[in-house]
Amino acid sequence: MQKRKSFFNLKSVFIPLIIFLAVFGTYVHNLSLSVFGGDVGDFVSAIVTHGVPHPSGYPLFTMLGILANSLPFNMTAAWKVGLVSVLAASFSLIFLYIITLLLTKNKMIAIITSLYMAFFSLFWLYAEIAEVFSLTILFILLLFLFSILFYKTKKTLYLYVVSFFAGLSLSHHEIILAIFPSVAILVFSANWRIIKSPLLIDKCLGLFLLGLLPYLYIPIAASLHPLVNWDQAYTLQNFIHLVTRGDYGWQPTSGTISISFKFLAVLSYFEKMFIELTPAGSFLILLGMFQTLRKKQFALFSALFLGFFLTGPFYVWYGFVPLLSGFVMGVIERFYLISSAFLFVFFGFGLELFSTLLSSIIPTDNKKRRGIYKQIIIVIFLILPIALFNINFSKIDLHAVWVGDNLGTDILQPLPKNSVLAIEGDTAFFNTEYMQIARNVRRDITLTNVISLNDHKNIMQDIAKTTGGKDVPTDIKFLIALESFSKSRPVFATTQFQFRDNLYPHINWIPYGILFKIADKQEMQLTEPQFISLQENLFKQM
């Protein structure tokens, strides 16, 4: 009897294992010890306090982060939580390797494709910080792998796996919803008759709901009132508000935005991707799209292209953010990363077609020799991941970059004991909060922002007295709270908050290093030399 050949066997594990170990070692070497920036501070602070991070709560990432932070390593919490990103990114490369090998039947193409993604700048960057995007890419590739396996084999087992991981991935990041149409294309192209099987649908739905179980973490954690507890999501109403991103909304930018501005944002997206993927890589991706259609794999092309379109150009258009600064570009480009997963699959097809075309013009009648020429041409393209490695290694080596921690420390250290600090902006607040909670820097300082007002009951009472119990905008309440704090404690802020009208008194702010302080009568009478001396002393402490 002929032995049945399996796609998954011990021998087939060797190459992806080598890729995993090599890239894992590189990522760990470069892994940030610091909070770095963006949302990292909020995630790590929530994990350290077993709390709930910003919407949509990210329960799966938070629980994995808690597990990672419990590891017995003498490292910072940011580094240990960052291991989740390192592992997710490294496993993503294995799934990309398997997908490419499954579709092209060429191991060298699969190796080059996975290494090409490994050293792609955006993918590499988010593999080295405690952020959610590496795990998101892992789920996208995992869902696509098992959708393709079901598409090719029609085995119900693969459909069950897709159903479970669809739910589990949704408990991590809601942008996964954008790839559900792509998964549906592959599933129903394989067997549309599954909709006629109520038992099968019930099993798939049950597995999907099982994957959503990590969401139970949110109300349980929130009910224990941790230090980081967004939206106090232990009630059903607050839970729904958090999970549906009620603080941010799902609506697109105002319709008054000119279409030309949205067009420029999409153009910027393509320009960024073209530069980071390199012209050669971009050419092979386009060639891969053509090759998928040429091989009449219309369902596969539709699934891949729709996934790319919804998470890339459409997302940039729909959720338009004006690219007015480098900071805004840094915020929005993390979402460019999501769409790249689909482009790397097309890259494998493109390399397959290009090597076939180039080897076909080499004069020889020997079929075996032509195959060797094709492999040589493919191997030459190892230059792409090698070039990306050389370009990106030094600028994405974060193991000695402490800028995130330094920001939080420089904000906190110069303040008098038991001060109140009002912070505007996610990066400043999250990094400062992280330094307090995870690094025990200046725990005597009270951090406050608009969101945390409800934590101060006595201040809320003062607000009610000042406003006569009227319902006023939240920013007005915030300013009244700062004034109330200043009667008994020094109050500082990252910006000069002011009332919008004359209903409430003007607040007198004076510069205080990189911050501002609500000035008392004595400080309002400082001479110029006294003021300059104060600032010089503050800056010397940084």
Steps between C-alpha positions, in 0.01 A plus 500: 500500500633846405571720799276805507699824470418764759565871457596519867782262599815506712727575205288798391539663844879544472513805269228710670654411838838638387327818372311532830810462719718734291242778485388448860861550615529819295174641635591418862837671456327817379202481737423829674564515874315830504134593471600662165182694408146492365263267686775283648491675838126441536526132408789429735347701787172311459688170495708582809185596695290214352276775368316593182676701225339749263213397268432239383659349810726250315432218749704229327810717466460617863480143632800390292685808628419410863641153435815644339549752781498216754813347343790483749729730299674802651375721218259793470126438465513662154762245388315199640165604347688571177580127484135448397570709188828317435335158517198609295720647227727195492205259473350722228804424286437126538140540384607717205760237408236223506249708300759585234624141479143374475424736211829500305640153590846662518695499828749767396217740404340430838829572682560827315140614547506440876839673541377788283216559745727442801718800414228724356539813715145532636471130580842501666428812707177366651670167572724684746251693713211406726228575246206305356584498129735200479235280658245644256719400203540152652122452512453630145753251361369218717141559382618516140703180529209292627255669260729404211533146635121471512477655153739237363393190696140574612581326831254603771777499762657808338164679505473433874850643553408812299182545705682482834785730401258749344348547845835495682652757263197725548565495875836653415443770236178602326672586172483123444137563397639647177642163392187298572372563141826355366464191718138465385607510134739206548260301717194535277702457181609164639153388604205736499269217602616525861223759547255211453644313798352641825705260713826611338406867537413448867838335564684783324301763691572321827875497426486868400333591831754286685773714343336814644535379860802725575253791509391367841830633632381861460201510741681274749813719503301826498290389801820479707564875439863488381700821452459478121131440439367659183125566495446308829367215283352280775144602406340381176455855372864594566623168360316559173629860494860377536483208256320705232756781539240749619775743607631517143209407275489313171382787283721633220644848509257786441360525150636854473846353437595553137520187287837624378639479856379141531652423162834643617482283814449187286781615270723542806412144602609359162815715501597377848438137408690534170805643679502252788431195281766623251430551127608142420271354765209721391548385140491133603184561706324645194630212293365262764151647467519438126631145557210415734253603231706331229475169689122556515498499879224762509378417851852524640567827318168646614563400863854639508423820311186574701691449825772737377248758377283509814791520746712728281371760249136483615596526869719805430218663300217417741683583824678801352746677730675815369873424473608831651813383683751221536328400823165449324677301228651280770155441647327412173778291339450219754175426318688484168663189643173303509451513123859393431424140603299450181768662283764254617288207380476668158880548512550122502287463187690783333838343571370170360385662172809719458742210549298286258501771230870578543609136494288435188706738289828324584582280200496132605302189408574328830194524726699415812760766421225758444367414845847563646515838324163589651621414849817708451288799394282455809805478729628830358194667651635424847661838446163661585470385863876542544477860377204571730694350792799726432282810456275447800709325766667807651195727487270235652744388769309619808681313777689813612231760420356651819321802356157381620610448860695826496191695394297368793786555744569857384132585544480355853835559671507883535156523664450586868373225728131404473441715192215453252598452138253541211626347176370551148590249229526122504877463478576743783230357726566132428879531538468695825242256634733211413793658685284541808332160496763269352823681595388655834602854407330771708199305623407804710391695191130485412454455125173623360331552168144539376441124515615458863288781649242258639769347723504818716166512686582812703601685183178392329311654793690829450410491131132454586514800737678722244260416219189503719437141401466592130616261234804668344753369244763261633789735421336771715468251787867413454609864534282551806662189648850641439403824672356303790822296533713819493341628825687237700769351274738615224342434160700445181405422141659420165305785337333824609141384539251791487124550513334566165277785622465758779267294721795382707817685606824499303775266627848648538762260368878554513766288326658237723772316306320301229171543690274783616391579856190671638673800656438621854530869598869470590591341167314770309741753656826329401761727345653411166832377651310290756285348226801419279685344796197279576487373140874433486483290818206301361671420170818392681297220664414338164 
